[in-house]
Amino acid sequence: MVILDKCFYISLITVSITLFACACGGSDNKQGEPSAPTASPVAGRGGPHGPGVTETDIVLGMTNDISGSAGTPYSLITRAIQSYFRKVSQEDGGVCGRRILLLPEDDGYTPEGALEKTKKLVEQDHVLGMIGALGTRVHVPVAAYLNDPNGDGNTSDGIPDLFVSTGWSGWGDVDRYPWTIGYIPDYVTDGRVLARYLNDHLKDKKIGLMAQSDQFGNDYLRGVQDALSNKELIVSSQTIDPSPEALKAQVLATRDTGAEAVVLALPPEVSANVFKIAEAEGYTPKWLVSYVNSPSALAREIGGGALAEQLLKGFEELKGSISTEYLLSAVDDAEVPAMLEHRRIMETFNGPAVSTLSVYGQSLAEAVIETLKRTCGSITRDAVLHAAESLQHFHSSLMLNGVEVTLGPKDHFAIQTLQPVEIQKDGTLKHLGDPVAVE
C-alpha cells in the first residue's frame, strides 16, 4: 500500500471486507451527469459570477489517485463527495439554484501528476476552485500554483484550495498560502491532544517518541513536546527507519531507555510492525498512536489479514492503546440516524460502500456546500475564499458531538478538536472524557 504522502492516511474501516471490494469498482460519474461545464463561464443569476459558474451549474475540481494506480483506496473519497453533491443537486435543489458538479482527475498520487491535472482543471475546464487535495508531498507544488498562478509573487489572483486532506502545519502560514484551507486536524494539534492524555493519566511515566522523518513526524514531535507538562520524562525520541532490521533495533532501543509510554507518529504499516516487534520481544508500554492509524487498519496489518481470527488477533495486541477521532465510526455508529442517512445517500447516488473514507468524503462535502451557500449573491473565487473563512462552529452531520469547523482569515485549520479514545479488544473505541479543543 502506498502511504498517503506518509502524512495523511485515512485507513478503511469497512462494514465488511466484501463491501469494500465491491466499492472499489464502478463509475465515478452518474449516467447523464456532465463531465465538464456545460457552457463557458458566464454571468448568472444574482450578479456577476466567476469561472466555473453557469446559469445551471457550479463546477469544482479535485485530483486524486482515481484509478488506484498508486495502490491507494482514496478514490472512495472522491466518489463519496460526488454522491453527496448529487444528493444536494437532486433532492435539495442544489446551491444558489444550481447543481454542484465535481470534475475529478487522476493524478497518480504524484506531485507532477497533481500539478499537471490541476492546471488542466483551472486553465482549460475553468473550475471555480479545487477541493479535497490529498497528501502533503503531493500537494505542496499544487498549493504554490493555486496561491500564485502567475508566479509573480502576487497572491491576489489565486484559486480557492479548499479543505485539503493533509494535516501539515505549514498550511497555517496564511501569508504564504492565503487560498489554502485545511480540513483534517493538523498533526501538531493531534500531538498536543495525546500529550494532554500523558499529562493527565501517565504523568509519572517515562516517554518514548517514535516519528516518521518528514513533515508529518516533525509536526507530531513538536505537538507532543510543546504540550507535555514535564519534558524531562522524554527518555527517547527517534525518527524511524522503517526497514525491518533498523526498525527492530529502534524499538529495542526505546525499550532499553525504560520508556513506559510510547507515542507513534507513524503510518499504519510501520506502526503495525512496531507492535509486532514489541510483542515478540515482550515489550508492553502504553501505546499512543496518531489518528491516521485506524484500529481496523492496524489490526489487519498486525493480524496478517482481514479474516475474523486475524482481526481479533490484531485487536488483542492493540487493546488499551490510546488514539483520537473526530468523525462517527462506520462500525460503532452504524445505526445512528446520521450514519443511516449517509448509507442511504451512498446507495442512492452511486456512492461507495460505507467506510471511514466515505464518511470523511461526505463530511468534507458538507463543508463545501455550506461554504457555497454563503456566496449566492456573487459566486466568485474571492467570495468562496471569504465564505470558507467565515465558517464558525459548523458541525457536519457526521462529526462527533463537540467537534466543529471554525475558521477565520488568519486561521486556516478547520478542525482543532479531537476525541481521545481507547481501543478495545473487539476493535470498538471507548471515549475518554470530552473532546479536547486545541486552538
N, C-alpha and C positions, 0 to 999 in steps of 0.2 A: 504494500500500500504506500503510495506517495503521500507524504505528510503535507497538509495544507500550509505551505511555506514554513513548516516546522513551528508555526506560530499559532494559527487558528485551526483547531481540529475538532469539529463537532461530530463525534462518532455516533453511528446509528444506534438508537435503542428501538428496535423494531418490535412490533406486536408479535411477529413471528418471522423466522428466517425465510420462510416460504413467501410471505408477503413482501419482504424486502427484495427477493429475487424477481418477483413479478413487477415491482415498482421500477426497476431499472430499465424496463423496456418501454416502448410506446412513443408516440409523437409528442413533441413539446407544444405544438400548435393545434388547437381545436379546428376541425374542418370548417372552412368558411371564414376563419379569422385571418385578416391580412397579416402578412409577414413584414410589411413595410408601410409607411404612411400612405394613405390613400390619395393624398394630394400634396402638392408643395405647401410648405408652411405659409399660412395666410392669416390675416387678422380674423378673429372670430367674434362670437357674441360677447358683449360685455366690455369691449375695449380692445386696445392693441395687445397682441399676444406674441410670444416668442417662437423660436424654432420648435418643431415637433408638435405644434398645436394647430388643428384644423377645426372646421365647424363641427366635426363629429368625434374627433379623437385627440387624446393626449398620448404621445409616444415617448417612451423611456427606453434606455439601453442597459444592457448588462453583459459582461463577459464571464465565462465560466468554463470548466472542463466538461462541456456538454456531452461529448462522446465518451468520456471516461478514459480517453487515451493515456492520461497520466496516472491512471489507476485510482482515481478518487471517486467517491459516490456523490459529489457535490452538485451534480446536475439536478438532484432531487430538490435542492433549494430553489433553483430557477423554476422547476415545474410547479412547486407549491406556490410561488409568487404569482405565476401566470394563472393558476387556478383561482387564487383569491381575487385577482384583478377581473377575471371572467365573472365571478360571483358578483362583485361590485357593479360591473357594467351591465349585467343581465338582470339581476334581482333588485339592485338598489338605485338604478337609474344613472349609474356612472358617477362622475365627479364634474361639477360645473357643466352638467348637461352633456358630457362627453364620455365615450368609452376610454378606458385606460388600457393601453397596449404596451407590452414589453417585447422588445426585439433582442433576443439572446444571440450571442456569437460565441463560437468555440475558440477559446484562447490556448488550449492545450496545457493550461496551467503553467505557462511560462511568461516571464516579463515581456519578452519580444512579441509573443502572440497576443498578449493582453493589450499592449500598446498599439499594435497594428489594427486590431479589431475595434478598439476604442476610437481610433482616428476615423475608421470607416463609419462607425455609428454617428460620430459627431459631424464629420465633414461631408459625407455622402448621404446618410439617412436623416441627418438633421434632427436628432433626438433632442428633446427638451433638456434632459440630464441623464446621468448614469446613476445606477443604484447597486448596492449589494456586492461590491468588489471583494474578492476573496484573496487573502494571503498578503502579508507584508512585503515579502521579497517580490512577489508578482506585481504588487500594486504601486510600489514606490515610483517607478518611471511613469506609470499611468497618471498618478496623482500630480506629478510635476507638470505633465502636459495639460491636464484638466484645469489646474490652477493658473497656468500661464501658457495658453495655447500658442501664442505667437513667439514665445521665448524671448520677449523683450524686457522682462523684469516687471512689467505692469500686470497685476493680477485682476484688474477691474473687468477684464473680458473673459473671465473664467466660466467653466461649465459646472453645474451642480454635481457633486460627487458624494451622493447621499448614502448614509448608513452602511459604511464599509464593514465587512465581516473580518476584521483584523483588529486585535486589541493593542497594537503597538502604541506606546505613549506618545510617539512623535506626531501623531495626528492632532495632538492638542496644541501644537505650535500654529496658532491661527494666523500669525503673520506670514508664515511660510506656506500654509495650506488653508487659506481662508474659505475655500469652496468644499473642503473635505470634512465630513462629519462621520464619526464612528457610530457603531450600533452595539456590538457586543461589549461587555465590560472590559475595560482596559486591564492589562496584565498587572500593572502596578496596584490598581485597586484590589484585584484578587489576592495579590501578595499581602496587602495590608489586612484584608479580612482574615486570612489564615494566621497572620501574626497576632491578631486580636484573640483568636482562639488559643494560641500558645500563651499569651499573656494571662488569659482568664482561667485556663484549665490545666496548663502544663508549665506553670510559672517557674518551677524549680528544675525543670528537665533540661539536660544538655541537648543542644540542637545541631543537626546537620542539614546542610543545604546542598542539593544536587540539581544543577540547572543546565539547560542547553546553552551552547556557546553561540548565541545570536541575540537579536533584539528581544525576542520572547523571554529567554532565560535571564537576560540582563534586567529586564523590567521586573521580573519576579524577585530577583535578588534585592533590587532597590526597594521594592514594596515591603518585603519582609523585614529587611534591615532597618528601614525608616520607622516602622511601626512597633518593633519589639521594645518592650519596656527595659529589658536587661540584655543588652547586646553582648555582654560577656558570656552569656550562655551558648553562643555560637562557637562550637568547637571544631566544626568542619564546614568549609564552603568550597565546592568543587564545580567547575564546568566539565561537562561529561563528554567523554569519547564513547560513542555507542558501540564500538566494535566489541565482540564478546569478551576477549581476554582483558581489554582495558576496562570495560565496564565492571567485570568481576573484581578487578584489583581496586577500583574506586569504591565499590560497595563495601569491600572488606576494610578499606582504609577508613571509611566513615564509621564502620562498626568499631574499629580499633581505637577511635578517638573517644569512645564511650557515649556517642550520640544516642539519646533515648527517644527523640522525636526527629523525624526526617521529613523535610519539605521537598517534594519532587516537582520541579518546573520542567517537565519533560513531556513529549508526546506519548500517546498510548503504547506504541510498540516498545519504546525504550523503558517506560515506566513498568510495563509488564515484565520485561526482562530483569529489572531491578527486583521486583517482587519474587521472581523465580529464583534468582541468585540468593537473595536473603533467606528465603525459605529453605533452600538446600543447605545453607550454612548455619541454620538455626538462629538467625538474627531477626528479632521481632520488635522493632521500635514502633512507636506510634507514627503512622504514616499520614502525611497531609499532602494532598495531590491537587494540582491545577484543575479547574473546571473543564479544561479541554479534554480531560480523560473521563469519558462517561463510564459508569460502572459496568455496563454490558460489554463495552469495547475492551475494557481491561480484563474482565472475566473471560471473555472469548480468547484473548491473547494468552492469558495465564493458563487457562484450562486446555488450550490447544485446539479449540474448535467451538462450534455452535450447538452441539448435541447437549441435551439436558444435563447429562452427567458431567460433561466438560465445563459447562457454565457453572454448575454447582461447585465444582472443584475450584474454579476461579473465584467465585464469590466467597467461598470458605476462607481463602487466603486474604481476600480484601476486607473481611468483616472488621469493623472497628475503625477503618480508615476515615479520615475527615476530608471533605471536599466542599464545594459550593455549587449552587444552581440559581437560576433566575427565571426559568420557564416551567410550565407544567410538564409533568412527565408523561410520555406517550404510554407508559405502562402503569405507573402508580395512579395516575389521574384519568385513566381511560374512560371512566363512567361519569366524570363531572360534566355539567352542561356545555361548557366551553369546548371541551375535547370532543364531545359528541357532535357538536356543530362543526368543528374542524374536520372530523371524519366525513360528515355529510358533504361539506364543501369539496374535499379532495375527491370523493367518489362521484359527485355530480358534475364537476367541472374538469374532468380529465387530469386529476392530480395524481401524485404518487400515493402509495400506501402510507398510513400514518407512522411517523417515526420522529426521532429528535430533529432530523433535518426538515421534515415537512412542518413541524411545529415552529421551528425557527423561521422558515421561509414565510409562513403566514404572519408571524409576529412582525417581521420586518416590513412586509407588505402593508400591514395595518398602519404602521408609522408613515409610510409613503402616502397612503390615501389621506390620512389626517393632515399631512403637510399640504397636499394639493388642494384640499378643501378650503384652505386659507388664502388661495390665490385667484379666486374666480373673477375678480374684477379686472385683473390684468395678469395673465398667466405667462410670465417671463422668467428667464433664468434668475435674475436678481430677486424677483418675488418669491421664487421657490426656495432660494437660499435663506432669505429672511423669514419665510414661513417656517422652515425647519428650525431655525434658531429661536423661534417664538414658542416652541413646544415646551410646556410646563406641566409637570405632573401627569403626563399622558401615560395611560395604562392600557396596553393591548390586552385583548381578551384572553391571551394565552400566557400572560405573565403571572408569576406567583403574587399573592397578596403582599403588598408592601413594596413591590418593585415597580418602578416607573421611569419614564423618559423625561428628563429635564435638561434643556439646552439653553444656550444664550450666545450672544455674539463673541464672547470670549471663552465659552465653554462648549467644546465640540465633542464631549464624551457623553453619549446618550444615557447609558445605564451605568450607574455607580452604586448600586445596591445589590447585595448578594445574600442568599440564604445559606448559612452553614448547615451542613448535613453530615450524618454518619452513615456509612454504607453498612447495610445489614447482610447477614449470611445468605439471605434469599435474593439479594440484589435490590431490595427496596431501600429507600432513603429515609432516615429518621431526621426530622427537622430539629435543630439545636437552637432553641430560643427564637428570637425575632430576626428578621432580615437586618443586615448591617449596612448602613449607608456610609459611604466614604466620599466626601465632596472636597 
